[in-house]
Amino acid sequence: MRKNCEAYIEKRLEEWAVWFLKCSCVENGYPKSSSFNLFQIGLGINVIGEHLPASLPVNEEAEEVEQSIRQLASYNKLLAQILRLHYLEPRLSKLKKATALGLSHTTYRISLEMSKMWVGGHLSSCFKK
Protein backbone atom coordinates (compact mmCIF):
# COMPACT_ATOMS: atom_id res chain seq x y z
CA MET A 1 0.00 0.00 0.00
CA ARG A 2 2.80 2.44 0.92
CA LYS A 3 4.63 1.89 -2.39
CA ASN A 4 1.37 2.42 -4.29
CA CYS A 5 0.75 5.68 -2.47
CA GLU A 6 4.33 6.87 -3.02
CA ALA A 7 4.02 6.08 -6.74
CA TYR A 8 0.70 7.90 -6.86
CA ILE A 9 2.18 11.00 -5.17
CA GLU A 10 5.15 10.96 -7.56
CA LYS A 11 2.83 10.68 -10.56
CA ARG A 12 0.68 13.58 -9.35
CA LEU A 13 3.71 15.79 -8.72
CA GLU A 14 5.16 15.00 -12.13
CA GLU A 15 1.81 15.78 -13.78
CA TRP A 16 1.62 19.04 -11.81
CA ALA A 17 5.08 20.06 -13.05
CA VAL A 18 4.16 19.29 -16.68
CA TRP A 19 0.94 21.30 -16.34
CA PHE A 20 2.77 24.15 -14.68
CA LEU A 21 5.68 24.33 -17.11
CA LYS A 22 3.78 23.67 -20.36
CA CYS A 23 1.06 26.26 -19.92
CA SER A 24 0.89 29.09 -22.43
CA CYS A 25 2.10 31.64 -19.88
CA VAL A 26 5.49 29.97 -19.48
CA GLU A 27 8.64 30.98 -21.29
CA ASN A 28 11.99 29.29 -20.73
CA GLY A 29 10.51 27.30 -17.86
CA TYR A 30 9.21 30.32 -15.95
CA PRO A 31 5.91 32.21 -16.09
CA LYS A 32 5.90 35.50 -18.01
CA SER A 33 3.46 37.09 -15.55
CA SER A 34 4.90 40.04 -13.67
CA SER A 35 2.77 39.05 -10.69
CA PHE A 36 4.81 35.87 -10.41
CA ASN A 37 7.58 36.02 -7.84
CA LEU A 38 10.95 34.71 -8.96
CA PHE A 39 13.80 34.83 -6.59
CA GLN A 40 17.45 33.96 -6.91
CA ILE A 41 19.23 31.45 -4.77
CA GLY A 42 22.85 30.35 -5.01
CA LEU A 43 24.35 29.19 -8.31
CA GLY A 44 21.99 31.47 -10.23
CA ILE A 45 19.05 29.06 -10.01
CA ASN A 46 15.56 30.55 -10.16
CA VAL A 47 12.94 29.02 -7.93
CA ILE A 48 9.34 29.84 -8.51
CA GLY A 49 7.55 31.65 -5.70
CA GLU A 50 4.05 31.23 -4.37
CA HIS A 51 1.92 33.40 -6.65
CA LEU A 52 0.20 31.47 -9.42
CA PRO A 53 -0.61 33.28 -12.69
CA ALA A 54 -4.33 33.53 -13.36
CA SER A 55 -4.00 32.22 -16.93
CA LEU A 56 -2.99 28.61 -16.28
CA PRO A 57 -5.25 26.12 -18.09
CA VAL A 58 -7.78 24.29 -15.93
CA ASN A 59 -6.54 20.98 -14.56
CA GLU A 60 -8.27 20.10 -11.31
CA GLU A 61 -5.73 17.48 -10.23
CA ALA A 62 -2.76 19.76 -10.90
CA GLU A 63 -4.54 22.63 -9.17
CA GLU A 64 -5.08 20.43 -6.11
CA VAL A 65 -1.33 19.74 -6.02
CA GLU A 66 -0.56 23.45 -6.42
CA GLN A 67 -2.92 24.31 -3.57
CA SER A 68 -1.27 21.69 -1.39
CA ILE A 69 2.18 23.13 -2.17
CA ARG A 70 0.92 26.61 -1.31
CA GLN A 71 -0.39 25.31 2.02
CA LEU A 72 2.96 23.67 2.64
CA ALA A 73 4.69 27.00 1.92
CA SER A 74 2.55 28.69 4.55
CA TYR A 75 3.85 26.19 7.13
CA ASN A 76 7.38 25.64 5.87
CA LYS A 77 8.58 27.76 2.97
CA LEU A 78 11.84 25.81 2.57
CA LEU A 79 10.04 22.48 2.08
CA ALA A 80 7.83 24.05 -0.59
CA GLN A 81 10.89 25.57 -2.30
CA ILE A 82 12.62 22.20 -2.30
CA LEU A 83 9.58 20.55 -3.87
CA ARG A 84 9.21 23.23 -6.55
CA LEU A 85 12.92 23.23 -7.32
CA HIS A 86 12.97 19.44 -7.57
CA TYR A 87 10.09 19.17 -10.03
CA LEU A 88 10.47 22.42 -11.95
CA GLU A 89 14.24 22.09 -12.45
CA PRO A 90 14.57 18.36 -13.20
CA ARG A 91 17.76 18.76 -15.23
CA LEU A 92 19.74 19.78 -12.13
CA SER A 93 21.16 17.13 -9.84
CA LYS A 94 19.94 16.85 -6.26
CA LEU A 95 23.44 17.81 -5.13
CA LYS A 96 23.36 21.07 -7.11
CA LYS A 97 19.88 21.83 -5.80
CA ALA A 98 20.98 21.14 -2.23
CA THR A 99 24.05 23.34 -2.64
CA ALA A 100 21.95 26.14 -4.13
CA LEU A 101 19.70 26.05 -1.07
CA GLY A 102 22.63 25.87 1.34
CA LEU A 103 21.71 22.36 2.45
CA SER A 104 23.62 19.12 2.65
CA HIS A 105 22.64 16.48 0.12
CA THR A 106 21.20 14.34 2.93
CA THR A 107 19.12 17.19 4.36
CA TYR A 108 17.84 18.03 0.88
CA ARG A 109 16.89 14.41 0.18
CA ILE A 110 15.13 13.95 3.53
CA SER A 111 13.34 17.29 3.19
CA LEU A 112 12.21 16.38 -0.32
CA GLU A 113 10.71 13.13 0.94
CA MET A 114 9.01 14.96 3.81
CA SER A 115 7.51 17.50 1.42
CA LYS A 116 6.25 14.75 -0.90
CA MET A 117 4.56 12.98 2.00
CA TRP A 118 3.05 16.25 3.22
CA VAL A 119 1.58 16.98 -0.21
CA GLY A 120 0.43 13.38 -0.54
CA GLY A 121 -1.39 13.62 2.74
CA HIS A 122 -3.38 16.53 1.34
CA LEU A 123 -4.33 14.94 -1.99
CA SER A 124 -7.93 13.85 -2.10
CA SER A 125 -7.31 10.52 -3.84
CA CYS A 126 -4.12 9.31 -2.22
CA PHE A 127 -5.64 7.03 0.36
CA LYS A 128 -8.90 6.31 -1.43
CA LYS A 129 -7.30 4.03 -4.03
Secondary structure by P-SEA (a helix, b strand, c coil): caaaaaaaaaaaaaaaaaaaaacccccccccccccbbbbbcccbbbbbcccccccccccaaaaaaaaaaaaaaaacaaaaaaaaaaaacccccaaaaaaaacccaaaaaaaaaaaaaaaaaaccccccc
